[in-house]
């Protein structure tokens, strides 16, 4: 969406690495470390480890199971996070 300007932060705990995904003017910006200047406050912060993320990305683990087990945690606005990720289409 062209009129969207929002950010989600992903924190991987092993070792801690922080990535910020910001949607601005219909383009997603990905940066490791600190957010880019002018980035809005994060809608949500997602915490997990690299192994869980790989299992989620390859559909070996579902998000509901990861959340229920505590391997995936969403801090902040969970519905806002779902809206954020819903802006991206999956393609194969």
C-alpha positions as a printed Julia matrix, in Angstrom:
92×3 Matrix{Float64}:
  0.0     0.0    0.0
  1.45    3.29  -1.11
  0.02    5.31   1.79
  1.44    2.99   4.49
  4.42    3.97   6.64
  5.01    1.4    9.37
  7.71   -0.83  10.82
  8.08   -4.25  12.45
 11.24   -5.3   14.28
 12.49   -8.9   14.29
 14.91   -9.95  17.03
 16.74  -13.26  16.71
 18.03  -14.42  20.1
 20.96  -16.62  19.06
 23.05  -14.43  19.09
 20.91  -11.33  19.26
 20.48   -9.76  15.84
 17.9    -7.09  15.15
 16.25   -6.43  11.78
 13.78   -3.66  10.98
 11.29   -3.98   8.13
  9.77   -0.64   7.23
  7.09   -0.15   4.58
  7.31    3.34   3.12
  5.71    4.56  -0.12
  4.91    1.0   -1.23
  8.5    -0.21  -0.78
  9.87   -2.41   2.01
 13.2    -1.4    3.52
 15.18   -3.99   5.49
 18.02   -2.92   7.75
 20.02   -4.71  10.42
 20.91   -2.92  13.65
 19.25    0.44  14.19
 16.19    1.54  12.19
 16.67    4.06   9.4
 16.23    7.74  10.28
 12.6     8.76  10.04
 11.29    5.22  10.57
  8.13    5.11  12.68
  7.91    3.28  16.0
  7.54   -0.47  15.51
  3.99   -1.77  15.32
  5.31   -4.98  16.9
  8.52   -6.67  17.93
  8.84  -10.33  16.95
 11.28  -12.47  18.94
 12.46  -15.93  17.96
 15.61  -17.89  17.2
 17.12  -18.69  13.8
 16.11  -22.35  13.93
 12.45  -21.53  14.61
 12.48  -18.89  11.87
 13.87  -21.39   9.33
 11.17  -23.91  10.31
  8.48  -21.24   9.94
  9.86  -20.06   6.58
  9.89  -23.61   5.19
  6.42  -24.46   6.59
  7.86  -27.17   8.86
  6.31  -25.3   11.78
  3.11  -23.31  11.83
  2.91  -19.87  13.46
  0.19  -20.96  15.9
  2.33  -23.84  17.17
  5.39  -21.58  17.44
  3.4   -19.0   19.41
  1.84  -21.65  21.67
  5.25  -23.16  22.47
  6.81  -19.76  23.18
  9.38  -20.22  20.4
  7.84  -17.19  18.66
  6.78  -14.15  20.66
  5.04  -11.01  19.45
  5.31   -7.92  21.63
  3.11   -4.94  20.86
  0.13   -4.89  18.52
 -0.48   -8.48  17.37
 -3.3    -7.42  15.02
 -1.1    -4.67  13.6
  1.6    -7.27  12.98
 -0.89   -9.5   11.13
 -1.96   -6.53   8.99
  1.7    -5.75   8.29
  2.59   -9.27   7.09
 -0.73   -9.49   5.23
  0.52   -6.78   2.87
  2.99   -9.25   1.35
  1.91  -11.86  -1.19
  3.6   -15.23  -1.22
  4.75  -16.39  -4.61
  6.4   -19.55  -5.8
